[in-house]
Amino acid sequence: MSQWQIDSQEYLKRLGLDREDFEKQLKLPQVVDMKQIVPLRDMKEVQSIVPIDSEMLSYLIRRIRTLDGRMPFQNSEISQVMTNTRQLKIGQKYVYRENYQALLEHGVSDLFKNFFGEWAGLGNLWAYFIFGLDRENKYSMACYIPPIIEVHGSRSLIMDGIHRNYIARQSGLSTINALLVENIEVPFPCSVKNWKEIQVIPLAEKPKQLEDRYFDLNKYLFRDLKYLGIDG
């Protein structure tokens, strides 16, 4: 038997709250009022954050599709790791200056600060569903997940999160929180290079064609994260 317990009504009395006020203080999401799923950058006001547990996160990753409709991760092993940024290979040709500057100056850590305080760093955030008002003042949901690393043979390849990994490297961080995906049924969609091959360019110079943003891209194998509301 527990050494002590408090009746729920007595607990609320001690807090000076009724049940409705207590629910408001918990900042529970109003899923029934959710209008749309938006990129996290389009969230103007975060009102609720729900951690995504490992089971739901694995389910979400396994539902990712390629542009030709295949599901490369449906039988994959998915784990949370602290990965060494210097050992990762990249398939993208570019880092966009405005994107990494926005992450540094007004990044996701600022959005989460009211919930996680100063611990909300890019390198240690987990996976969350985020509820609140978007730029159109609609009650919406966004999804944040750590960078996704695919393992093909002996190589660890950045599938999503190039800007977060770039910031970690430039900041001198040797590790970053990430999702490691192994046992993948579909080849990686492009060739991979070392970090020295990447170029930093302004968004105004971003190639219009998807094929021009990656090394030797097979467009049909491209992982369509936006299909599930994931915006890396």
C-alpha positions as CSV (number, residue, x, y, z in Angstrom):
1,M,0.0,0.0,0.0
2,S,1.1,3.5,-0.7
3,Q,2.7,5.4,2.2
4,W,0.3,8.3,1.6
5,Q,-2.4,9.4,-0.8
6,I,-4.6,12.5,-1.3
7,D,-8.2,12.4,-2.3
8,S,-8.6,14.1,-5.7
9,Q,-11.2,16.6,-4.4
10,E,-9.0,17.5,-1.5
11,Y,-6.0,17.9,-3.8
12,L,-7.9,20.3,-6.0
13,K,-9.0,22.2,-2.9
14,R,-5.4,22.6,-1.8
15,L,-4.5,23.9,-5.2
16,G,-7.4,26.3,-5.1
17,L,-8.7,24.9,-8.5
18,D,-11.9,23.2,-9.6
19,R,-11.6,20.4,-12.2
20,E,-12.3,22.7,-15.2
21,D,-9.6,25.1,-14.1
22,F,-7.2,22.2,-13.4
23,E,-7.8,21.0,-17.0
24,K,-7.0,24.4,-18.3
25,Q,-3.8,24.6,-16.3
26,L,-2.8,21.2,-17.8
27,K,-3.1,22.8,-21.3
28,L,-4.6,19.7,-22.8
29,P,-5.0,19.8,-26.6
30,Q,-8.4,20.4,-28.1
31,V,-8.2,17.8,-30.8
32,V,-11.9,18.1,-31.7
33,D,-11.2,21.8,-32.7
34,M,-8.1,21.0,-34.8
35,K,-8.6,22.6,-38.3
36,Q,-5.4,21.7,-40.1
37,I,-1.9,20.3,-39.9
38,V,0.8,22.9,-40.6
39,P,4.6,23.2,-40.6
40,L,6.0,24.1,-37.2
41,R,7.4,27.3,-38.6
42,D,3.8,28.4,-39.3
43,M,2.8,28.0,-35.6
44,K,2.3,31.5,-34.1
45,E,1.3,30.5,-30.6
46,V,1.9,27.1,-29.0
47,Q,-0.8,26.2,-26.5
48,S,-0.2,22.5,-25.9
49,I,2.6,20.0,-26.4
50,V,2.1,16.2,-26.4
51,P,5.1,14.0,-26.3
52,I,5.0,11.2,-29.0
53,D,5.7,7.9,-27.3
54,S,8.0,5.4,-29.0
55,E,5.2,3.2,-30.3
56,M,3.4,6.0,-31.9
57,L,6.6,7.5,-33.3
58,S,7.6,4.2,-34.9
59,Y,4.1,3.9,-36.4
60,L,4.4,7.4,-37.8
61,I,7.8,6.7,-39.4
62,R,6.6,3.4,-40.9
63,R,3.8,5.2,-42.6
64,I,6.2,7.5,-44.5
65,R,5.9,7.0,-48.3
66,T,8.1,7.6,-51.3
67,L,6.9,9.8,-54.2
68,D,6.0,6.6,-56.1
69,G,3.9,5.3,-53.1
70,R,6.3,2.7,-51.5
71,M,6.7,2.5,-47.8
72,P,10.5,2.0,-47.2
73,F,10.3,1.7,-43.4
74,Q,7.3,-0.5,-42.8
75,N,9.5,-3.3,-41.4
76,S,12.3,-1.1,-40.1
77,E,13.9,-1.0,-36.7
78,I,13.6,2.5,-35.2
79,S,15.5,3.7,-32.2
80,Q,16.4,6.9,-30.5
81,V,20.1,7.7,-30.4
82,M,22.7,10.4,-29.8
83,T,24.4,10.3,-33.1
84,N,27.9,11.7,-34.0
85,T,27.2,14.4,-36.6
86,R,30.7,14.1,-38.1
87,Q,30.1,10.5,-39.1
88,L,27.0,11.2,-41.1
89,K,26.8,11.4,-44.8
90,I,24.7,13.8,-46.8
91,G,22.6,13.6,-49.9
92,Q,21.6,17.3,-50.1
93,K,23.7,19.7,-52.0
94,Y,22.7,22.8,-50.1
95,V,22.0,24.4,-46.7
96,Y,19.8,27.4,-47.0
97,R,21.1,30.4,-45.1
98,E,17.7,31.8,-44.0
99,N,16.7,28.4,-42.7
100,Y,19.6,27.8,-40.4
101,Q,19.6,31.4,-39.3
102,A,15.9,31.2,-38.4
103,L,16.6,28.1,-36.4
104,L,19.5,29.8,-34.5
105,E,17.7,33.1,-33.9
106,H,14.0,32.1,-33.6
107,G,14.0,28.4,-33.7
108,V,11.9,25.6,-32.2
109,S,13.5,26.1,-28.9
110,D,11.8,29.5,-28.6
111,L,8.4,28.0,-29.3
112,F,9.0,25.4,-26.6
113,K,10.5,27.7,-24.0
114,N,7.3,28.1,-22.0
115,F,7.1,24.3,-21.6
116,F,10.7,23.2,-21.3
117,G,12.6,26.4,-20.2
118,E,16.2,26.7,-21.3
119,W,16.5,23.0,-21.8
120,A,14.7,23.3,-25.2
121,G,17.8,23.0,-27.3
122,L,17.9,21.7,-30.8
123,G,20.2,18.9,-29.8
124,N,18.0,17.3,-27.1
125,L,14.4,17.7,-28.2
126,W,12.4,14.5,-28.6
127,A,9.2,14.1,-30.7
128,Y,6.0,16.1,-30.1
129,F,2.6,16.9,-31.5
130,I,2.2,20.7,-31.1
131,F,-1.2,22.4,-30.8
132,G,-2.0,26.1,-31.1
133,L,-2.7,29.0,-33.4
134,D,-1.2,29.2,-36.8
135,R,-0.5,32.4,-38.7
136,E,-4.1,32.5,-39.9
137,N,-5.3,32.2,-36.2
138,K,-6.7,28.7,-36.9
139,Y,-6.3,26.1,-34.2
140,S,-3.9,23.7,-35.8
141,M,-1.4,21.0,-35.1
142,A,2.3,20.7,-36.1
143,C,4.6,17.7,-35.7
144,Y,8.3,17.9,-34.5
145,I,10.5,14.9,-34.7
146,P,14.3,14.7,-34.3
147,P,16.5,14.3,-37.4
148,I,16.1,11.0,-39.2
149,I,19.2,8.9,-40.0
150,E,18.9,6.0,-42.4
151,V,21.5,3.2,-42.1
152,H,22.5,1.5,-45.3
153,G,25.3,-1.0,-44.9
154,S,28.0,0.7,-42.9
155,R,26.9,4.2,-43.7
156,S,24.6,6.5,-41.7
157,L,22.8,8.9,-44.0
158,I,20.8,12.1,-43.1
159,M,17.3,11.6,-44.5
160,D,15.8,14.6,-42.6
161,G,17.3,17.3,-40.5
162,I,20.2,18.6,-42.5
163,H,20.0,22.1,-41.1
164,R,19.9,20.9,-37.5
165,N,22.9,18.7,-38.1
166,Y,24.7,21.6,-39.8
167,I,24.1,23.9,-36.8
168,A,25.3,21.2,-34.4
169,R,28.5,20.8,-36.4
170,Q,29.1,24.5,-36.7
171,S,28.4,24.9,-33.0
172,G,31.0,22.3,-32.1
173,L,28.5,19.7,-30.9
174,S,29.7,16.2,-31.5
175,T,26.3,14.5,-31.0
176,I,22.7,15.3,-31.6
177,N,19.4,13.5,-30.6
178,A,18.2,11.6,-33.7
179,L,16.0,8.7,-34.9
180,L,18.1,5.8,-36.3
181,V,16.2,3.7,-38.9
182,E,17.7,0.3,-39.9
183,N,16.5,-2.6,-42.1
184,I,15.2,-0.4,-44.9
185,E,13.5,-2.0,-47.9
186,V,14.0,0.8,-50.4
187,P,17.3,2.2,-51.5
188,F,18.4,5.7,-50.4
189,P,17.0,8.1,-53.0
190,C,20.4,9.8,-53.9
191,S,24.1,9.6,-53.9
192,V,25.8,10.7,-50.6
193,K,28.8,12.9,-50.0
194,N,30.9,14.2,-47.1
195,W,30.1,17.5,-45.4
196,K,32.8,19.3,-47.3
197,E,30.6,19.0,-50.4
198,I,27.7,21.0,-49.0
199,Q,27.2,24.6,-50.0
200,V,25.5,27.4,-48.1
201,I,23.2,29.5,-50.3
202,P,20.4,32.0,-49.9
203,L,16.8,30.7,-50.4
204,A,16.6,33.0,-53.5
205,E,19.0,30.6,-55.2
206,K,17.3,27.4,-54.2
207,P,16.9,25.3,-57.3
208,K,13.3,25.0,-58.5
209,Q,13.6,21.3,-59.4
210,L,13.8,18.8,-56.6
211,E,16.4,16.8,-58.7
212,D,18.8,19.7,-58.6
213,R,18.9,19.9,-54.8
214,Y,20.4,16.4,-54.3
215,F,23.3,14.4,-55.6
216,D,22.0,12.0,-58.4
217,L,18.5,12.0,-57.1
218,N,16.0,9.2,-58.1
219,K,12.9,11.3,-57.6
220,Y,10.6,8.4,-57.2
221,L,12.4,7.1,-54.2
222,F,12.3,10.5,-52.4
223,R,10.8,10.2,-48.9
224,D,7.7,12.4,-48.9
225,L,7.6,13.5,-45.2
226,K,5.0,16.2,-45.9
227,Y,2.5,13.4,-46.7
228,L,2.3,12.9,-42.9
229,G,2.8,16.5,-41.9
230,I,6.5,16.2,-41.0
231,D,8.5,19.2,-42.0
232,G,12.2,18.8,-41.6
